[in-house]
Amino acid sequence: MDDALWERGRGWALSMALIALPYYWDTNPAIVQVSLRTLTELLGTTPTAP
């Protein structure tokens, strides 16, 4: 696997986390936690509540 493949994978994970976070904020805390962890791992910081 080359670096470009890893970058695309990180982009996909970022996209999914950003979409899921506000959508499930009030209805599915488990997905919210996964999204927050994903964003923390990708960005190196913990996002704040919307």
Biopython code that builds the backbone (N, CA, C, O; Angstrom):
import numpy as np
from Bio.PDB.StructureBuilder import StructureBuilder

atoms = [
    (1, "MET", "N", (0.836, -1.173, 0.000)),
    (1, "MET", "CA", (0.000, 0.000, 0.000)),
    (1, "MET", "C", (0.882, 1.237, 0.000)),
    (1, "MET", "O", (1.863, 1.329, 0.738)),
    (2, "ASP", "N", (0.509, 2.172, -0.837)),
    (2, "ASP", "CA", (1.311, 3.388, -0.927)),
    (2, "ASP", "C", (0.696, 4.506, -0.079)),
    (2, "ASP", "O", (-0.386, 4.347, 0.486)),
    (3, "ASP", "N", (1.393, 5.622, -0.002)),
    (3, "ASP", "CA", (0.944, 6.746, 0.820)),
    (3, "ASP", "C", (-0.384, 7.319, 0.340)),
    (3, "ASP", "O", (-1.204, 7.750, 1.150)),
    (4, "ALA", "N", (-0.598, 7.325, -0.963)),
    (4, "ALA", "CA", (-1.844, 7.869, -1.499)),
    (4, "ALA", "C", (-3.048, 7.052, -1.033)),
    (4, "ALA", "O", (-4.108, 7.616, -0.761)),
    (5, "LEU", "N", (-2.899, 5.761, -0.940)),
    (5, "LEU", "CA", (-3.979, 4.903, -0.461)),
    (5, "LEU", "C", (-4.322, 5.235, 0.992)),
    (5, "LEU", "O", (-5.498, 5.317, 1.348)),
    (6, "TRP", "N", (-3.317, 5.423, 1.818)),
    (6, "TRP", "CA", (-3.551, 5.788, 3.219)),
    (6, "TRP", "C", (-4.228, 7.152, 3.317)),
    (6, "TRP", "O", (-5.115, 7.339, 4.149)),
    (7, "GLU", "N", (-3.829, 8.095, 2.491)),
    (7, "GLU", "CA", (-4.462, 9.424, 2.504)),
    (7, "GLU", "C", (-5.934, 9.331, 2.116)),
    (7, "GLU", "O", (-6.777, 9.981, 2.735)),
    (8, "ARG", "N", (-6.250, 8.536, 1.105)),
    (8, "ARG", "CA", (-7.648, 8.356, 0.715)),
    (8, "ARG", "C", (-8.442, 7.708, 1.840)),
    (8, "ARG", "O", (-9.584, 8.089, 2.094)),
    (9, "GLY", "N", (-7.854, 6.744, 2.507)),
    (9, "GLY", "CA", (-8.522, 6.092, 3.632)),
    (9, "GLY", "C", (-8.799, 7.055, 4.765)),
    (9, "GLY", "O", (-9.878, 7.033, 5.358)),
    (10, "ARG", "N", (-7.823, 7.904, 5.070)),
    (10, "ARG", "CA", (-8.035, 8.910, 6.117)),
    (10, "ARG", "C", (-9.107, 9.918, 5.699)),
    (10, "ARG", "O", (-9.904, 10.361, 6.526)),
    (11, "GLY", "N", (-9.125, 10.273, 4.436)),
    (11, "GLY", "CA", (-10.158, 11.184, 3.938)),
    (11, "GLY", "C", (-11.547, 10.579, 4.040)),
    (11, "GLY", "O", (-12.506, 11.259, 4.404)),
    (12, "TRP", "N", (-11.649, 9.294, 3.715)),
    (12, "TRP", "CA", (-12.929, 8.605, 3.817)),
    (12, "TRP", "C", (-13.384, 8.571, 5.281)),
    (12, "TRP", "O", (-14.543, 8.864, 5.575)),
    (13, "ALA", "N", (-12.487, 8.217, 6.189)),
    (13, "ALA", "CA", (-12.830, 8.149, 7.609)),
    (13, "ALA", "C", (-13.252, 9.521, 8.130)),
    (13, "ALA", "O", (-14.208, 9.627, 8.899)),
    (14, "LEU", "N", (-12.549, 10.560, 7.718)),
    (14, "LEU", "CA", (-12.895, 11.921, 8.122)),
    (14, "LEU", "C", (-14.291, 12.284, 7.631)),
    (14, "LEU", "O", (-15.092, 12.838, 8.385)),
    (15, "SER", "N", (-14.581, 11.978, 6.388)),
    (15, "SER", "CA", (-15.881, 12.270, 5.810)),
    (15, "SER", "C", (-17.001, 11.563, 6.562)),
    (15, "SER", "O", (-18.004, 12.187, 6.910)),
    (16, "MET", "N", (-16.842, 10.285, 6.812)),
    (16, "MET", "CA", (-17.874, 9.518, 7.511)),
    (16, "MET", "C", (-18.091, 10.033, 8.931)),
    (16, "MET", "O", (-19.230, 10.122, 9.390)),
    (17, "ALA", "N", (-17.017, 10.370, 9.623)),
    (17, "ALA", "CA", (-17.139, 10.879, 10.988)),
    (17, "ALA", "C", (-17.844, 12.230, 11.008)),
    (17, "ALA", "O", (-18.682, 12.479, 11.874)),
    (18, "LEU", "N", (-17.515, 13.094, 10.069)),
    (18, "LEU", "CA", (-18.138, 14.418, 10.025)),
    (18, "LEU", "C", (-19.610, 14.351, 9.670)),
    (18, "LEU", "O", (-20.396, 15.176, 10.135)),
    (19, "ILE", "N", (-19.994, 13.386, 8.857)),
    (19, "ILE", "CA", (-21.404, 13.220, 8.494)),
    (19, "ILE", "C", (-22.184, 12.611, 9.657)),
    (19, "ILE", "O", (-23.282, 13.068, 9.973)),
    (20, "ALA", "N", (-21.626, 11.591, 10.291)),
    (20, "ALA", "CA", (-22.334, 10.860, 11.339)),
    (20, "ALA", "C", (-22.484, 11.673, 12.620)),
    (20, "ALA", "O", (-23.505, 11.566, 13.298)),
    (21, "LEU", "N", (-21.502, 12.467, 12.956)),
    (21, "LEU", "CA", (-21.503, 13.168, 14.239)),
    (21, "LEU", "C", (-22.765, 14.017, 14.453)),
    (21, "LEU", "O", (-23.463, 13.788, 15.440)),
    (22, "PRO", "N", (-23.087, 14.956, 13.609)),
    (22, "PRO", "CA", (-24.296, 15.752, 13.878)),
    (22, "PRO", "C", (-25.594, 14.963, 13.653)),
    (22, "PRO", "O", (-26.599, 15.214, 14.317)),
    (23, "TYR", "N", (-25.565, 14.022, 12.725)),
    (23, "TYR", "CA", (-26.776, 13.260, 12.410)),
    (23, "TYR", "C", (-27.218, 12.411, 13.601)),
    (23, "TYR", "O", (-28.410, 12.334, 13.897)),
    (24, "TYR", "N", (-26.277, 11.781, 14.278)),
    (24, "TYR", "CA", (-26.595, 10.873, 15.374)),
    (24, "TYR", "C", (-26.407, 11.483, 16.760)),
    (24, "TYR", "O", (-26.539, 10.778, 17.761)),
    (25, "TRP", "N", (-26.104, 12.763, 16.837)),
    (25, "TRP", "CA", (-25.750, 13.404, 18.101)),
    (25, "TRP", "C", (-26.764, 13.108, 19.212)),
    (25, "TRP", "O", (-26.370, 12.790, 20.334)),
    (26, "ASP", "N", (-28.059, 13.208, 18.914)),
    (26, "ASP", "CA", (-29.092, 13.032, 19.930)),
    (26, "ASP", "C", (-29.685, 11.624, 19.969)),
    (26, "ASP", "O", (-30.427, 11.300, 20.896)),
    (27, "THR", "N", (-29.377, 10.792, 18.994)),
    (27, "THR", "CA", (-30.072, 9.507, 18.893)),
    (27, "THR", "C", (-29.198, 8.271, 19.057)),
    (27, "THR", "O", (-29.716, 7.210, 19.404)),
    (28, "ASN", "N", (-27.914, 8.365, 18.825)),
    (28, "ASN", "CA", (-27.067, 7.171, 18.868)),
    (28, "ASN", "C", (-25.700, 7.508, 19.470)),
    (28, "ASN", "O", (-24.750, 7.807, 18.747)),
    (29, "PRO", "N", (-25.615, 7.457, 20.786)),
    (29, "PRO", "CA", (-24.365, 7.851, 21.448)),
    (29, "PRO", "C", (-23.170, 6.969, 21.081)),
    (29, "PRO", "O", (-22.032, 7.437, 21.125)),
    (30, "ALA", "N", (-23.400, 5.725, 20.727)),
    (30, "ALA", "CA", (-22.284, 4.848, 20.362)),
    (30, "ALA", "C", (-21.610, 5.329, 19.071)),
    (30, "ALA", "O", (-20.382, 5.363, 18.983)),
    (31, "ILE", "N", (-22.403, 5.691, 18.090)),
    (31, "ILE", "CA", (-21.830, 6.195, 16.833)),
    (31, "ILE", "C", (-21.163, 7.546, 17.059)),
    (31, "ILE", "O", (-20.136, 7.839, 16.447)),
    (32, "VAL", "N", (-21.733, 8.363, 17.925)),
    (32, "VAL", "CA", (-21.122, 9.652, 18.259)),
    (32, "VAL", "C", (-19.743, 9.433, 18.867)),
    (32, "VAL", "O", (-18.797, 10.138, 18.517)),
    (33, "GLN", "N", (-19.615, 8.468, 19.770)),
    (33, "GLN", "CA", (-18.321, 8.186, 20.394)),
    (33, "GLN", "C", (-17.300, 7.698, 19.367)),
    (33, "GLN", "O", (-16.136, 8.094, 19.412)),
    (34, "VAL", "N", (-17.731, 6.847, 18.451)),
    (34, "VAL", "CA", (-16.825, 6.366, 17.399)),
    (34, "VAL", "C", (-16.398, 7.538, 16.517)),
    (34, "VAL", "O", (-15.227, 7.648, 16.154)),
    (35, "SER", "N", (-17.332, 8.401, 16.176)),
    (35, "SER", "CA", (-17.011, 9.562, 15.341)),
    (35, "SER", "C", (-16.033, 10.497, 16.043)),
    (35, "SER", "O", (-15.082, 10.985, 15.432)),
    (36, "LEU", "N", (-16.273, 10.741, 17.330)),
    (36, "LEU", "CA", (-15.362, 11.603, 18.084)),
    (36, "LEU", "C", (-13.966, 10.989, 18.171)),
    (36, "LEU", "O", (-12.968, 11.694, 18.028)),
    (37, "ARG", "N", (-13.893, 9.697, 18.403)),
    (37, "ARG", "CA", (-12.583, 9.039, 18.466)),
    (37, "ARG", "C", (-11.878, 9.106, 17.116)),
    (37, "ARG", "O", (-10.674, 9.352, 17.049)),
    (38, "THR", "N", (-12.628, 8.887, 16.049)),
    (38, "THR", "CA", (-12.048, 8.964, 14.709)),
    (38, "THR", "C", (-11.483, 10.351, 14.447)),
    (38, "THR", "O", (-10.361, 10.486, 13.957)),
    (39, "LEU", "N", (-12.254, 11.381, 14.772)),
    (39, "LEU", "CA", (-11.785, 12.751, 14.564)),
    (39, "LEU", "C", (-10.574, 13.054, 15.429)),
    (39, "LEU", "O", (-9.640, 13.721, 14.983)),
    (40, "THR", "N", (-10.584, 12.570, 16.654)),
    (40, "THR", "CA", (-9.442, 12.781, 17.543)),
    (40, "THR", "C", (-8.188, 12.132, 16.969)),
    (40, "THR", "O", (-7.116, 12.737, 16.972)),
    (41, "GLU", "N", (-8.319, 10.918, 16.482)),
    (41, "GLU", "CA", (-7.169, 10.218, 15.903)),
    (41, "GLU", "C", (-6.664, 10.909, 14.632)),
    (41, "GLU", "O", (-5.458, 11.030, 14.418)),
    (42, "LEU", "N", (-7.588, 11.351, 13.806)),
    (42, "LEU", "CA", (-7.186, 11.976, 12.534)),
    (42, "LEU", "C", (-6.641, 13.383, 12.715)),
    (42, "LEU", "O", (-5.689, 13.773, 12.038)),
    (43, "LEU", "N", (-7.232, 14.144, 13.618)),
    (43, "LEU", "CA", (-6.878, 15.555, 13.759)),
    (43, "LEU", "C", (-5.971, 15.845, 14.937)),
    (43, "LEU", "O", (-5.350, 16.906, 15.003)),
    (44, "GLY", "N", (-5.893, 14.909, 15.864)),
    (44, "GLY", "CA", (-5.036, 15.095, 17.022)),
    (44, "GLY", "C", (-5.645, 15.942, 18.123)),
    (44, "GLY", "O", (-4.976, 16.251, 19.110)),
    (45, "THR", "N", (-6.924, 16.325, 17.965)),
    (45, "THR", "CA", (-7.608, 17.110, 18.988)),
    (45, "THR", "C", (-9.018, 16.580, 19.149)),
    (45, "THR", "O", (-9.555, 15.941, 18.244)),
    (46, "THR", "N", (-9.616, 16.843, 20.295)),
    (46, "THR", "CA", (-10.990, 16.424, 20.533)),
    (46, "THR", "C", (-11.928, 17.539, 20.104)),
    (46, "THR", "O", (-11.806, 18.664, 20.588)),
    (47, "PRO", "N", (-12.874, 17.246, 19.194)),
    (47, "PRO", "CA", (-13.830, 18.274, 18.775)),
    (47, "PRO", "C", (-14.778, 18.628, 19.916)),
    (47, "PRO", "O", (-14.947, 17.845, 20.851)),
    (48, "THR", "N", (-15.387, 19.788, 19.842)),
    (48, "THR", "CA", (-16.347, 20.215, 20.851)),
    (48, "THR", "C", (-17.761, 19.978, 20.326)),
    (48, "THR", "O", (-17.959, 19.767, 19.129)),
    (49, "ALA", "N", (-18.722, 20.012, 21.210)),
    (49, "ALA", "CA", (-20.122, 19.774, 20.849)),
    (49, "ALA", "C", (-20.609, 20.826, 19.855)),
    (49, "ALA", "O", (-20.186, 21.982, 19.891)),
    (50, "PRO", "N", (-21.512, 20.397, 18.963)),
    (50, "PRO", "CA", (-22.067, 21.374, 18.003)),
    (50, "PRO", "C", (-22.973, 22.382, 18.681)),
    (50, "PRO", "O", (-23.517, 23.266, 18.019)),
]
sb = StructureBuilder()
sb.init_structure("model")
sb.init_model(0)
sb.init_chain("A")
sb.init_seg("    ")
for serial, (resi, resn, name, xyz) in enumerate(atoms, 1):
    if name == "N":
        sb.init_residue(resn, " ", resi, " ")
    sb.init_atom(name, np.array(xyz, "f"), 0.0, 1.0, " ", f" {name:<3s}", serial, name[0])
structure = sb.get_structure()
